[in-house]
């Protein structure tokens, strides 16, 4: 077992804006969360809520017009936001690995699986050529790829989507990453393969003490595998707690709406949905960003942007109604 109180990475007060022709628009607002050793921290929310921007800030793979205006991301006593480009480059794919959304386009179609694995493995200069090849086969076997030796000679187009995703996870294993950012890792995969991919990630967490940031919109998936949950809406963390506390004492109206929209929680003939759409970054909203879609909005109470407040049991919520009860 690992000491799950040990923080591998901390994001503190992260603020990010986008420069557009019409002006500068804040996109992430005081985002704070931590990854603990041997835990899966799920970052949940609809598309466009800022989940991927938060994750990409960690490894500084942001669009050219994105500007981090304040905050810190601490890893190994180093603020990654002020680290040199060379330092960040040495961390990417080594100590911090990314499993991107689309496994279909994440591997180089011109190189075999073995060549792409060896590119990662050979960063360890102490390994002989023979040992490096053996490690390539070993990591494929660790992610449950059948006939691993034969798959080393395959090209990406010869593998299914699920197999490609396993190869990408194998690359993270090959680099002995301390942190894995899994950005919607089961997108476009069928339900059976989704379960297999998530079990692999869970096994990696348990066996190696890896910290995993799981980006997802699927609360059903999160409920099965996450240890801690942060719900994001329009660039704000609106709720954060352990999984057990979250599902037994869910507080924020947006979190509740996400939960109620799950098919398993709908007893009627029609699937319940959240009215409206998340606001775009150019849309000005006074007070709570969720207020135009909120079923418990009260204009006499919800006229300020709520802060994330600990309501007990290390459960934090940003809601004027909740925080005033």
N, C-alpha and C positions, 0 to 999 in steps of 0.2 A: 504493500500500500504506500501511497505517496502522501506527503504532507500537503493537503489541499489548501492550507492557509498561506502557502508560499506563493507570492504574486510573481508571475513570469514577466508580465508587461502591464503597465498602467497608462491609460489615456486620461489626461487631466485638462478639463476646460478647453477642449478643442473647438476652435472657431474657424470656419472656412467660408470664403466668398468666391463668386465667379465674376470675372470681368467680361461684360458684354458691351456691345456698341452703345447700348442705351444707359449704361451705368454699371455700378458694382453692387452685386446682390448677395447678401448673406445666405448661406446654404446650410451650414452646420452651426449649431448654437450650444456652446458650453457642454460639448459631449464628454462625458466621463464614464469610463468603465475599466475593469481590470480582468486580466486572464490569470487564472491560478493553475499551478502545476497539476497535471493529471485531471483536468476538468474540461468539459465542453461548455463554452459560454455562447448562447444563442442570441443573435441580434435579429429581431423580428419586426416586420412591417411590410406594408404594401410597396410595390415598385415605385421608385422615385422619392422614397422617404429619407434617403441619405445613407443607407446601410453600406453600399459598395464604396461610396466616397470615404466613409469612416475607415473601412478596411484598407483601401488603397493609400490612405494617409500614413498608415503604419510603415509601408514599404516605399512610400513617396513615388508611387506610380500614378500621378494625377494628370488630368488634362493641362495643357499649357496655360489656359486662362483661369485655372484654379489657384487661389492664393490662401495659404493658411495664415490667418491674421494674429492668432494667439493660441496659447495652450502648450502642452508638452506630451510627449509619448516616451515613457521611460522604459528602457530595456537594458539590463546589465549595467545599471547606473549611468546610462548614456541617454541623453535626449535625442531621439532619432530625428526630430525636426531641425536640429541644429548640427547634426553630424555631417561630415563631408560626404560628397557623392561617392567617393571611393569606399568609405566605411559602409554606406548603405548598400553599395553594389556587392560588397563582400558578405553582407548579411542575407541578401535576397537569394533564395534557392538553397541556402546553406542552413542558417539558423532559423530563418523565417521563410516558410514555403507557401505558395499560393496554389490552391486548386480552383481554377477559373470556372465560370458558369458553363462554358461550352466545350466539352471534351472533344467534339468533332474537329475543332479548328485549333486546338491547343498544342498539338504535336506537329513537328516538321514533317511534311509528307515525303521529303526527299531522302530521309535517313531512316535506317532500321531502328527498331526499338532498342536494340543493344547499343547502337551508336549514341542514341540520345540519353540512355542511362549512364553510359560510360563518361559522357561529357560532365555529368554531375559527380560521379564517383571519382573521377580522376583529379578533382580538386584536392582530394586527399593524396598528397605527394608520397605518402609512406607506403602506399599499396603497390605491389607488383602488378604487371599486366595480367598475370594468371589470377591473382587474388581479386582484381577488379572485375574480371569476367565472372568469377564465381559469385561475387557479391551481386552483380546484375541479375543472375539467375535466382539467387536467394531472395532478393526483395520482390521479385515477381511471384515467387512461391508464397511469400508472406502475405501478399494481397490476393491469394487464392486464384491465381491464373493457372489453369491446367496446361500441361505440356510446356512448362516455362522455357525449357531449352529451345524448343521449336519456335516459340513466340519471339525469342530474341532476334531471330532472323527475319521477322515479319516487318512490313511497312504499315504505317497507321491505317491506310485504307483497307487493309486486310482484317482489321479488328472491328468488333462491334462497339457501339457507344459505351456500353458498360465496361468492356475490356480496356478501352482507351482511358476511361476514368480511373481504372485500377492502375494503369501504367503511370498516370500522373501522380497518384498516391504513392506508388512505388518510388518515384523520383524523390518525394519528400522523405521517405524512409531511407533512401540511399544517401541522402545528405545529412542524416541524423538531426533533422530539424527539431528545435525546441518548441516552435510554434507553427501550427498549420492554419492558414486562413482558407476556409472552405466556403466559397461563394456560390450558394445554390448548387451544391455538388450533385444533386440528383435530378436536376432539370433535364427534361427530354428523355429520361430513362423510364422504363415501365416499372410498375409497382414492385415486382419481385426483385429486379436489379437494384432499385432504390434501397430496399431493405438490406441487400447484400453489401452495398457501398457503405451504408451507415453502420453496419455491424463491423466492417473493417476499420472504420475511423474510431469506433468505440473500443475495439480491441487494441488499436495503436495507443489510444489514450491510457488504457489500463496497463498495458505491458511496458510502455516506455515513459509514462508520465508526461506525455506531450500535451501542451495546451492547445486547444482548438477553438478558434472563433468561427462559429457556424452561422452563416448568413442565410436566412430563410424567411419565407412568407407563410410557411406551413406549420401552424401550431400543433397539429397532430404529430408531425415528425419531431418537432421540438420537445413535445411532452414525453416522448419515449426516450430520447437520447441526451437531452441537455441537462447540465447540472445547475446552471444559472441562466436567467433570461433577462434581456433588456429589450423593451419594446420601444421602437422609434417611430415618430410621426413628424413629418415635415422638418427634418433636421434636428429634432429634439428627442432626447431620451425621456419618455413619459412614464415609464414604470420599470423597476428593476428589483429582482429578488431571486432567492433560490427557486428551483422548479417546484418543490413541494409547497412552499409558501405561496407562490404565484397561482398555482391551480386550486388551492384551497381557500385563497383569500384575494382573488383578483379584484383590483380596485378601479383602475382608470377606465373611463367609458369607452375609449378606443380599444383597449385590451379586451374589454367585455364584448364589444362589437365584433372583433376578430374571432373570439371564441364562439359567439352565437352564430357566426356564418359558417362554421364547420358543419359538413353534412351530418356527422354523428350527433350533433346537438340540435338538429332540426326535426321536430316531431310532425310538423305540418307538411302539406304537399308541395309548398313552395320553399325554395332555399332562401333563407334570410340574408339580406345584403346590407352593406353600409351605404347610405345615400350619398350622392355627390362624389367628388374626386379629391385627392390630395391637392393642395394648392401648388401652383408652380412658383418658382423662386422670385418671379417679378410681381406676384400678387401680394398686395399689402392687406394684412388682417390685424385689426386692433385686438389686443388681449390674446387669449388662447388660440393657437393656430387650428385647433380641432373644432372650435366653436360653431362654424357653419354646418358641421355634420353631426354635432353632438345632440343626443336625445334629452340630456338633462341640463342643457345650457340655460343659464339664468343671467340676464344682462346686468342685473344689480350686483352679482357676485363675480362673474367671469369677465371683468373688464381689464384685468391685468394678465400678463404672460406669467403663468405659474412656475415656481421654482420646484426642483426635485427635492422633496422633503422625506426624511426617514420617519415612517409612521410606526416603527417597532418591528422587531424580528429582522432587522436589517432589510426591511422592505421599503423601497423609496417610490414615491408617486408624485407626479407633477399635475395636480388638478385642483383648481380653486374650490370646487365643491367638496372634494375629499379632504383637502387640507383645512377646510373651515368647519368640518364636522367634529 
